[in-house]
Amino acid sequence: MAQELDLELGLAPHEPWIVKKNITETDLLYGGSVILPKQEFETLIIPQMERGLVENLGHGVEVKVHIVEEGHESDDYTLTLVKCNGSYMLRGGWYDMAKANGYKPNDEIGLMWDK
């Protein structure tokens, strides 16, 4: 017996970002870090990460960040992803990356995990 396959198609623009965050003034302080939305990070990103990376988040793990902005060339950065006091954050290069890309308070960034 043949199975039916129900596909839903739409014309909405592709939205790859599974976690979004509005940049705050605190996120832009010199030498600072950006705190990521905890619930979304734990439910949408952590399950996609390799077990060894997750186990080492307390010590910090090096991650490659690929910046994609409409109308601009893409750039790559190496940052440290760390879990500290129950929060997930990007640091170790975040400030330089934010400055180079001209991020301002209330700018929205989107994140996805690319295995």
Backbone as JSON Lines, residues from 0, in Angstrom:
{"i":0,"aa":"M","n":[0.83,-1.17,0.0],"ca":[0.0,0.0,0.0],"c":[0.89,1.25,0.0]}
{"i":1,"aa":"A","n":[0.59,2.16,-0.85],"ca":[1.39,3.38,-0.98],"c":[1.13,4.32,0.19]}
{"i":2,"aa":"Q","n":[2.21,4.97,0.65],"ca":[2.07,5.96,1.72],"c":[1.9,7.34,1.1]}
{"i":3,"aa":"E","n":[1.1,8.14,1.76],"ca":[0.93,9.52,1.31],"c":[1.98,10.39,1.99]}
{"i":4,"aa":"L","n":[2.51,11.31,1.24],"ca":[3.49,12.24,1.76],"c":[2.89,13.63,1.69]}
{"i":5,"aa":"D","n":[2.79,14.28,2.84],"ca":[2.19,15.6,2.9],"c":[3.3,16.64,2.99]}
{"i":6,"aa":"L","n":[3.5,17.41,1.94],"ca":[4.51,18.46,1.91],"c":[3.84,19.81,1.95]}
{"i":7,"aa":"E","n":[4.38,20.68,2.77],"ca":[3.85,22.04,2.84],"c":[4.89,22.97,2.24]}
{"i":8,"aa":"L","n":[4.52,23.69,1.22],"ca":[5.43,24.61,0.56],"c":[4.98,26.04,0.81]}
{"i":9,"aa":"G","n":[5.94,26.94,0.88],"ca":[5.59,28.34,1.08],"c":[6.58,29.23,0.37]}
{"i":10,"aa":"L","n":[6.22,30.48,0.24],"ca":[7.08,31.44,-0.43],"c":[7.78,32.39,0.55]}
{"i":11,"aa":"A","n":[7.74,32.07,1.82],"ca":[8.41,32.92,2.81],"c":[9.92,32.83,2.61]}
{"i":12,"aa":"P","n":[10.63,33.92,2.89],"ca":[12.09,33.88,2.74],"c":[12.71,32.85,3.68]}
{"i":13,"aa":"H","n":[13.8,32.25,3.24],"ca":[14.51,31.26,4.05],"c":[15.07,31.92,5.3]}
{"i":14,"aa":"E","n":[14.81,31.34,6.45],"ca":[15.25,31.89,7.73],"c":[16.06,30.81,8.46]}
{"i":15,"aa":"P","n":[17.39,30.8,8.28],"ca":[18.19,29.73,8.88],"c":[18.5,29.93,10.37]}
{"i":16,"aa":"W","n":[18.25,31.12,10.89],"ca":[18.68,31.43,12.26],"c":[17.7,30.83,13.26]}
{"i":17,"aa":"I","n":[18.19,29.89,14.07],"ca":[17.29,29.24,15.01],"c":[17.31,29.9,16.38]}
{"i":18,"aa":"V","n":[18.32,30.7,16.66],"ca":[18.39,31.47,17.89],"c":[18.67,32.92,17.51]}
{"i":19,"aa":"K","n":[17.86,33.83,18.04],"ca":[18.05,35.25,17.75],"c":[18.26,36.01,19.05]}
{"i":20,"aa":"K","n":[19.02,37.1,18.94],"ca":[19.29,37.93,20.11],"c":[19.44,39.38,19.68]}
{"i":21,"aa":"N","n":[18.85,40.28,20.46],"ca":[19.07,41.71,20.26],"c":[20.27,42.12,21.1]}
{"i":22,"aa":"I","n":[21.22,42.77,20.46],"ca":[22.45,43.2,21.12],"c":[22.11,44.28,22.15]}
{"i":23,"aa":"T","n":[22.74,44.18,23.33],"ca":[22.56,45.19,24.38],"c":[23.83,46.03,24.5]}
{"i":24,"aa":"E","n":[23.73,47.13,25.23],"ca":[24.91,47.95,25.47],"c":[25.98,47.15,26.21]}
{"i":25,"aa":"T","n":[25.56,46.31,27.15],"ca":[26.5,45.48,27.91],"c":[27.26,44.53,26.99]}
{"i":26,"aa":"D","n":[26.59,44.01,25.97],"ca":[27.23,43.1,25.01],"c":[28.36,43.79,24.24]}
{"i":27,"aa":"L","n":[28.34,45.1,24.2],"ca":[29.31,45.84,23.39],"c":[30.43,46.47,24.21]}
{"i":28,"aa":"L","n":[30.5,46.17,25.5],"ca":[31.56,46.73,26.34],"c":[32.91,46.13,25.95]}
{"i":29,"aa":"Y","n":[33.96,46.94,26.04],"ca":[35.31,46.5,25.68],"c":[35.69,45.26,26.49]}
{"i":30,"aa":"G","n":[36.21,44.27,25.81],"ca":[36.65,43.05,26.47],"c":[35.52,42.16,26.93]}
{"i":31,"aa":"G","n":[34.3,42.5,26.56],"ca":[33.14,41.78,27.05],"c":[32.79,40.54,26.26]}
{"i":32,"aa":"S","n":[31.61,40.07,26.54],"ca":[31.1,38.88,25.87],"c":[29.63,39.12,25.56]}
{"i":33,"aa":"V","n":[29.07,38.26,24.75],"ca":[27.65,38.34,24.45],"c":[26.99,37.12,25.08]}
{"i":34,"aa":"I","n":[25.98,37.38,25.92],"ca":[25.25,36.29,26.57],"c":[24.14,35.84,25.62]}
{"i":35,"aa":"L","n":[24.08,34.54,25.4],"ca":[23.12,33.96,24.46],"c":[21.85,33.55,25.18]}
{"i":36,"aa":"P","n":[20.71,33.58,24.48],"ca":[19.44,33.18,25.09],"c":[19.51,31.71,25.56]}
{"i":37,"aa":"K","n":[19.43,31.5,26.87],"ca":[19.68,30.18,27.46],"c":[18.72,29.1,26.98]}
{"i":38,"aa":"Q","n":[17.43,29.34,27.08],"ca":[16.46,28.3,26.74],"c":[16.59,27.87,25.28]}
{"i":39,"aa":"E","n":[16.66,28.84,24.38],"ca":[16.79,28.51,22.96],"c":[18.11,27.8,22.69]}
{"i":40,"aa":"F","n":[19.18,28.26,23.34],"ca":[20.49,27.64,23.13],"c":[20.47,26.18,23.59]}
{"i":41,"aa":"E","n":[19.88,25.94,24.76],"ca":[19.85,24.57,25.29],"c":[18.94,23.64,24.5]}
{"i":42,"aa":"T","n":[17.85,24.16,23.97],"ca":[16.92,23.27,23.26],"c":[17.22,23.16,21.77]}
{"i":43,"aa":"L","n":[17.85,24.17,21.17],"ca":[18.04,24.17,19.72],"c":[19.49,23.99,19.26]}
{"i":44,"aa":"I","n":[20.45,24.39,20.07],"ca":[21.85,24.3,19.67],"c":[22.56,23.12,20.35]}
{"i":45,"aa":"I","n":[22.45,23.01,21.66],"ca":[23.15,21.96,22.41],"c":[22.9,20.57,21.82]}
{"i":46,"aa":"P","n":[21.66,20.2,21.46],"ca":[21.45,18.86,20.91],"c":[22.2,18.6,19.6]}
{"i":47,"aa":"Q","n":[22.59,19.64,18.89],"ca":[23.31,19.48,17.63],"c":[24.83,19.41,17.82]}
{"i":48,"aa":"M","n":[25.3,19.75,19.01],"ca":[26.74,19.79,19.27],"c":[27.28,18.4,19.61]}
{"i":49,"aa":"E","n":[28.55,18.18,19.29],"ca":[29.21,16.94,19.67],"c":[29.31,16.88,21.19]}
{"i":50,"aa":"R","n":[29.21,15.66,21.71],"ca":[29.2,15.45,23.16],"c":[30.45,16.05,23.84]}
{"i":51,"aa":"G","n":[31.61,15.86,23.23],"ca":[32.85,16.38,23.81],"c":[32.84,17.89,23.96]}
{"i":52,"aa":"L","n":[32.27,18.58,22.98],"ca":[32.17,20.05,23.07],"c":[31.28,20.46,24.22]}
{"i":53,"aa":"V","n":[30.12,19.8,24.33],"ca":[29.17,20.14,25.4],"c":[29.82,19.91,26.76]}
{"i":54,"aa":"E","n":[30.54,18.8,26.91],"ca":[31.18,18.48,28.19],"c":[32.26,19.49,28.57]}
{"i":55,"aa":"N","n":[32.85,20.17,27.6],"ca":[33.93,21.12,27.87],"c":[33.49,22.58,27.88]}
{"i":56,"aa":"L","n":[32.2,22.84,27.79],"ca":[31.74,24.23,27.76],"c":[32.13,25.01,29.01]}
{"i":57,"aa":"G","n":[32.24,24.34,30.15],"ca":[32.64,25.03,31.37],"c":[34.06,25.59,31.29]}
{"i":58,"aa":"H","n":[34.9,24.96,30.49],"ca":[36.28,25.42,30.3],"c":[36.38,26.35,29.09]}
{"i":59,"aa":"G","n":[35.36,26.34,28.25],"ca":[35.37,27.13,27.02],"c":[35.86,26.29,25.86]}
{"i":60,"aa":"V","n":[35.18,26.39,24.75],"ca":[35.57,25.68,23.54],"c":[35.69,26.68,22.4]}
{"i":61,"aa":"E","n":[36.68,26.46,21.56],"ca":[36.9,27.34,20.42],"c":[35.89,27.01,19.33]}
{"i":62,"aa":"V","n":[35.23,28.03,18.82],"ca":[34.27,27.84,17.73],"c":[34.57,28.83,16.61]}
{"i":63,"aa":"K","n":[34.3,28.42,15.41],"ca":[34.43,29.3,14.25],"c":[33.09,29.98,14.04]}
{"i":64,"aa":"V","n":[33.12,31.28,13.88],"ca":[31.9,32.05,13.64],"c":[31.99,32.61,12.23]}
{"i":65,"aa":"H","n":[31.0,32.31,11.44],"ca":[30.92,32.78,10.06],"c":[29.84,33.85,10.0]}
{"i":66,"aa":"I","n":[30.23,35.07,9.73],"ca":[29.3,36.2,9.67],"c":[28.72,36.29,8.27]}
{"i":67,"aa":"V","n":[27.4,36.3,8.21],"ca":[26.71,36.45,6.93],"c":[25.79,37.66,7.06]}
{"i":68,"aa":"E","n":[26.05,38.69,6.26],"ca":[25.21,39.88,6.27],"c":[24.79,40.19,4.86]}
{"i":69,"aa":"E","n":[23.54,40.53,4.71],"ca":[23.01,40.84,3.39],"c":[23.76,42.01,2.78]}
{"i":70,"aa":"G","n":[24.24,41.82,1.56],"ca":[24.91,42.89,0.84],"c":[26.38,43.06,1.2]}
{"i":71,"aa":"H","n":[26.92,42.21,2.07],"ca":[28.32,42.32,2.47],"c":[29.03,40.99,2.24]}
{"i":72,"aa":"E","n":[30.35,41.07,2.14],"ca":[31.13,39.83,2.08],"c":[31.08,39.17,3.44]}
{"i":73,"aa":"S","n":[31.21,37.86,3.46],"ca":[31.2,37.16,4.74],"c":[32.6,37.16,5.36]}
{"i":74,"aa":"D","n":[32.63,37.09,6.67],"ca":[33.89,37.07,7.42],"c":[33.86,35.9,8.39]}
{"i":75,"aa":"D","n":[35.04,35.4,8.74],"ca":[35.16,34.32,9.71],"c":[35.95,34.8,10.92]}
{"i":76,"aa":"Y","n":[35.51,34.38,12.1],"ca":[36.17,34.71,13.36],"c":[36.27,33.45,14.2]}
{"i":77,"aa":"T","n":[37.24,33.43,15.1],"ca":[37.35,32.35,16.08],"c":[37.05,32.95,17.44]}
{"i":78,"aa":"L","n":[36.02,32.42,18.1],"ca":[35.6,32.9,19.41],"c":[35.6,31.73,20.4]}
{"i":79,"aa":"T","n":[35.41,32.05,21.66],"ca":[35.29,31.03,22.69],"c":[33.84,30.97,23.15]}
{"i":80,"aa":"L","n":[33.26,29.78,23.07],"ca":[31.91,29.53,23.58],"c":[32.08,28.91,24.95]}
{"i":81,"aa":"V","n":[31.44,29.51,25.96],"ca":[31.64,29.05,27.33],"c":[30.31,29.07,28.09]}
{"i":82,"aa":"K","n":[30.19,28.14,29.04],"ca":[29.06,28.16,29.97],"c":[29.63,28.62,31.31]}
{"i":83,"aa":"C","n":[29.08,29.73,31.81],"ca":[29.59,30.33,33.04],"c":[28.4,30.79,33.88]}
{"i":84,"aa":"N","n":[28.34,30.35,35.13],"ca":[27.24,30.71,36.03],"c":[25.87,30.44,35.41]}
{"i":85,"aa":"G","n":[25.76,29.34,34.67],"ca":[24.48,28.95,34.09],"c":[24.13,29.65,32.79]}
{"i":86,"aa":"S","n":[25.0,30.55,32.33],"ca":[24.74,31.27,31.08],"c":[25.71,30.81,30.0]}
{"i":87,"aa":"Y","n":[25.25,30.87,28.76],"ca":[26.1,30.56,27.61],"c":[26.52,31.87,26.97]}
{"i":88,"aa":"M","n":[27.8,31.98,26.65],"ca":[28.27,33.24,26.08],"c":[29.39,33.01,25.07]}
{"i":89,"aa":"L","n":[29.51,33.98,24.19],"ca":[30.63,34.04,23.26],"c":[31.56,35.12,23.75]}
{"i":90,"aa":"R","n":[32.85,34.79,23.85],"ca":[33.84,35.78,24.28],"c":[35.15,35.46,23.58]}
{"i":91,"aa":"G","n":[36.23,36.07,24.01],"ca":[37.53,35.8,23.39],"c":[37.54,36.2,21.93]}
{"i":92,"aa":"G","n":[37.22,37.43,21.65],"ca":[37.17,37.92,20.28],"c":[35.83,38.53,19.92]}
{"i":93,"aa":"W","n":[34.85,38.38,20.8],"ca":[33.52,38.93,20.52],"c":[33.57,40.44,20.32]}
{"i":94,"aa":"Y","n":[34.26,41.16,21.21],"ca":[34.3,42.61,21.12],"c":[34.87,43.06,19.78]}
{"i":95,"aa":"D","n":[35.99,42.47,19.38],"ca":[36.61,42.84,18.1],"c":[35.69,42.54,16.93]}
{"i":96,"aa":"M","n":[35.0,41.41,16.98],"ca":[34.07,41.05,15.92],"c":[32.9,42.03,15.86]}
{"i":97,"aa":"A","n":[32.35,42.36,17.02],"ca":[31.22,43.29,17.07],"c":[31.62,44.67,16.55]}
{"i":98,"aa":"K","n":[32.81,45.12,16.95],"ca":[33.31,46.42,16.5],"c":[33.54,46.42,14.99]}
{"i":99,"aa":"A","n":[34.18,45.37,14.48],"ca":[34.48,45.28,13.05],"c":[33.21,45.26,12.2]}
{"i":100,"aa":"N","n":[32.13,44.73,12.75],"ca":[30.88,44.64,12.01],"c":[29.92,45.79,12.31]}
{"i":101,"aa":"G","n":[30.36,46.72,13.17],"ca":[29.56,47.9,13.45],"c":[28.27,47.63,14.21]}
{"i":102,"aa":"Y","n":[28.26,46.59,15.06],"ca":[27.05,46.28,15.82],"c":[26.74,47.4,16.8]}
{"i":103,"aa":"K","n":[25.45,47.67,16.95],"ca":[24.96,48.7,17.85],"c":[23.87,48.1,18.73]}
{"i":104,"aa":"P","n":[23.58,48.73,19.88],"ca":[22.49,48.23,20.71],"c":[21.2,48.1,19.89]}
{"i":105,"aa":"N","n":[20.47,47.05,20.14],"ca":[19.21,46.7,19.49],"c":[19.38,46.04,18.12]}
{"i":106,"aa":"D","n":[20.62,45.95,17.6],"ca":[20.82,45.16,16.39],"c":[20.49,43.71,16.72]}
{"i":107,"aa":"E","n":[19.9,43.02,15.76],"ca":[19.56,41.61,15.98],"c":[20.58,40.71,15.29]}
{"i":108,"aa":"I","n":[21.06,39.71,16.03],"ca":[21.92,38.71,15.43],"c":[21.18,37.38,15.46]}
{"i":109,"aa":"G","n":[21.5,36.53,14.52],"ca":[20.91,35.2,14.47],"c":[22.0,34.16,14.5]}
{"i":110,"aa":"L","n":[21.71,33.05,15.16],"ca":[22.69,31.98,15.3],"c":[22.12,30.66,14.81]}
{"i":111,"aa":"M","n":[22.99,29.85,14.26],"ca":[22.66,28.47,13.93],"c":[23.92,27.65,14.17]}
{"i":112,"aa":"W","n":[23.78,26.36,14.34],"ca":[24.94,25.5,14.53],"c":[25.14,24.7,13.26]}
{"i":113,"aa":"D","n":[26.29,24.84,12.64],"ca":[26.6,24.12,11.41],"c":[27.63,23.06,11.73]}
{"i":114,"aa":"K","n":[27.18,21.83,11.75],"ca":[28.08,20.72,12.09],"c":[29.14,20.62,11.05]}
